[in-house]
Amino acid sequence: MNTEITERQQEIINVSLELIAESGIQSLTIKNLAKKVGFAESAIYRHYENKIKILLAILDFFKQNTEHFFTNQLNSNENALVKIDNLFQNHFKKFSASPSLVSVIFSEEIFRNEVELTEKVKEIMNNNVTILKTIIETGQSKGEIRADINASHLSVVIMGSLRMFVKQWHMSNYNFNLTDKGSEFINSIKILLKN
């Protein structure tokens, strides 16, 4: 499991996200990062041995945040539809606060040849889909969510919809308010799910 990161490592992560936000994920190089942070490349290497380790740290940060939130929703006493609403809203707030996260989280095509990164993204997706499936199954058993569609299929539909919606926001250069439009979008998802 990942240990606590230092203040300097957090600074490197934050600046990496800024760099990605400004010029895309391809611009994240140790040279560009050192220049932006304002210290020697060797100082970066003391904290992260390469760009892949920095991206893994960003993914770990996102993973810990989403796992914590998904688990809290799983364990809450709310209606399943409210839990799903909360999950979407949390993602929309997280991505709105740090849009460059979208470039990292949804970049598995760039990661294709980097096994560690692909595995980390897969791990995040699998964990989230598993918890979501459990929320849906519980909602189905309580009559809150339609039971005529397999829970694992619904979880993929929901996560795929979330991904596509956020990707549209990202590809439009963030030209709409993700949380406001996201609320409308969630309401449509809930209509599809409601028993």
Secondary structure, 3 states (H helix, E strand, C coil): CCCCCCHHHHHHHHHHHHHHHHHCHHHCCHHHHHHHHCCCHHHHHHHCCCHHHHHHHHHHHHHHHHHHHHHHHHHCCCCHHHHHHHHHHHHHHHHHHCCHHHHHHCCHHHHCCCHHHHHHHHHHHHHHHHHHHHHHHHHHHCCCECCCCCHHHHHHHHHHHHHHHHHHHHHCCCCCCHHHHHHHHHHHHHHHHEC
